[in-house]
Amino acid sequence: MGRLRLLIIDRNELTRALLKHVLNESSVVEIVGEAGDYRSSVGIISELMPDAVVIGEDRQSEDFNLHAVIRSDFPMVRVIELSALDKAVLSKMIGLPPEHPGRSAFDAAIMSFSPGSS
């Protein structure tokens, strides 16, 4: 099975950096891009057509719901919603070796978002 092509979308630059750092250590993920603005991320999704996107918990505003747009316009793109708790867990994963049980569990969870998974 190939690597999961992932786009990171979060308004917070530090969160995007944390995600890139942790996910780049994974053998099952290929980060294809990132976006800090939810409206412009729609064009990036269209251009890159990732397998999945990671979006922050503040993904919607009164006039724009990114998750709804992705479901409507890109039904094959899986959405991984990131909570504050997820961010705390990811920060603890920095530097875990690939053979660490936490890393293996993380990779397995990420692969559950691969195309064709339910």
C-alpha positions as CSV (number, residue, x, y, z in Angstrom):
1,M,0.0,0.0,0.0
2,G,1.3,3.5,-0.9
3,R,1.8,6.4,1.4
4,L,-1.2,8.5,2.4
5,R,-1.0,11.9,0.6
6,L,-1.9,14.4,3.2
7,L,-2.6,18.2,3.2
8,I,-2.4,20.1,6.5
9,I,-4.9,22.9,7.0
10,D,-4.7,25.0,10.1
11,R,-4.7,28.7,10.8
12,N,-2.0,28.3,13.5
13,E,1.5,28.2,12.0
14,L,3.0,26.5,15.0
15,T,0.3,23.7,14.8
16,R,1.2,23.2,11.1
17,A,4.9,23.0,12.0
18,L,4.2,20.5,14.8
19,L,2.1,18.3,12.4
20,K,4.7,18.4,9.7
21,H,7.5,17.5,12.2
22,V,5.6,14.5,13.6
23,L,4.1,13.3,10.3
24,N,7.4,13.6,8.4
25,E,8.7,10.9,10.8
26,S,5.9,8.6,9.7
27,S,6.6,6.0,7.0
28,V,3.0,6.0,5.9
29,V,2.4,9.7,5.2
30,E,3.5,12.0,2.5
31,I,2.8,15.6,3.2
32,V,1.9,17.2,-0.1
33,G,1.2,20.7,1.1
34,E,-0.2,23.0,3.8
35,A,-2.5,25.9,4.0
36,G,-3.2,28.5,6.7
37,D,-6.4,30.0,5.3
38,Y,-9.5,27.8,5.0
39,R,-11.0,29.6,2.0
40,S,-7.8,29.4,-0.1
41,S,-7.3,25.8,0.9
42,V,-10.2,24.8,-1.4
43,G,-8.0,25.7,-4.4
44,I,-5.1,23.9,-3.0
45,I,-7.2,20.7,-2.5
46,S,-8.4,21.0,-6.1
47,E,-4.8,21.4,-7.3
48,L,-3.1,18.7,-5.2
49,M,-6.0,16.2,-4.7
50,P,-4.7,14.7,-1.5
51,D,-6.0,11.4,-0.1
52,A,-6.8,13.2,3.2
53,V,-6.7,16.6,4.8
54,V,-6.0,17.4,8.5
55,I,-8.0,20.4,9.6
56,G,-7.9,22.2,12.9
57,E,-10.9,22.3,15.2
58,D,-11.7,26.0,14.3
59,R,-12.4,25.0,10.8
60,Q,-15.6,26.8,10.4
61,S,-16.8,30.4,10.8
62,E,-20.2,31.9,10.5
63,D,-19.9,32.2,6.8
64,F,-17.7,29.3,5.7
65,N,-17.6,25.6,6.7
66,L,-14.6,23.9,5.2
67,H,-15.6,20.4,6.2
68,A,-19.0,20.8,4.3
69,V,-17.2,22.2,1.2
70,I,-14.8,19.2,1.2
71,R,-17.6,16.7,1.6
72,S,-19.5,18.4,-1.2
73,D,-16.8,19.2,-3.7
74,F,-14.2,16.5,-3.0
75,P,-16.0,13.4,-1.7
76,M,-13.0,11.2,-2.2
77,V,-10.8,13.3,0.1
78,R,-11.0,12.1,3.7
79,V,-11.1,14.6,6.5
80,I,-9.1,14.2,9.8
81,E,-10.3,16.7,12.3
82,L,-7.7,17.8,14.8
83,S,-8.7,18.7,18.4
84,A,-6.7,20.4,21.1
85,L,-6.2,17.0,22.8
86,D,-4.8,15.6,19.5
87,K,-2.3,18.5,19.4
88,A,-1.1,17.6,22.9
89,V,-0.7,14.0,22.0
90,L,1.2,14.9,18.8
91,S,3.6,17.1,20.7
92,K,4.5,14.1,22.9
93,M,5.3,12.0,19.8
94,I,8.2,14.2,18.6
95,G,11.3,12.0,18.5
96,L,9.6,8.6,19.0
97,P,11.5,6.0,17.0
98,P,9.6,4.1,14.3
99,E,9.6,0.9,16.4
100,H,8.0,2.6,19.4
101,P,4.5,1.2,20.1
102,G,3.0,4.7,20.1
103,R,4.4,5.3,16.6
104,S,3.0,2.0,15.3
105,A,-0.4,2.8,16.7
106,F,-0.2,6.3,15.2
107,D,0.7,5.0,11.8
108,A,-2.1,2.4,11.9
109,A,-4.6,5.2,12.8
110,I,-3.4,7.4,10.0
111,M,-3.7,4.6,7.5
112,S,-7.3,4.1,8.5
113,F,-7.9,7.3,6.6
114,S,-6.5,5.9,3.4
115,P,-8.7,5.8,0.3
116,G,-10.9,2.7,0.3
117,S,-11.0,2.5,4.1
118,S,-14.3,2.9,5.8
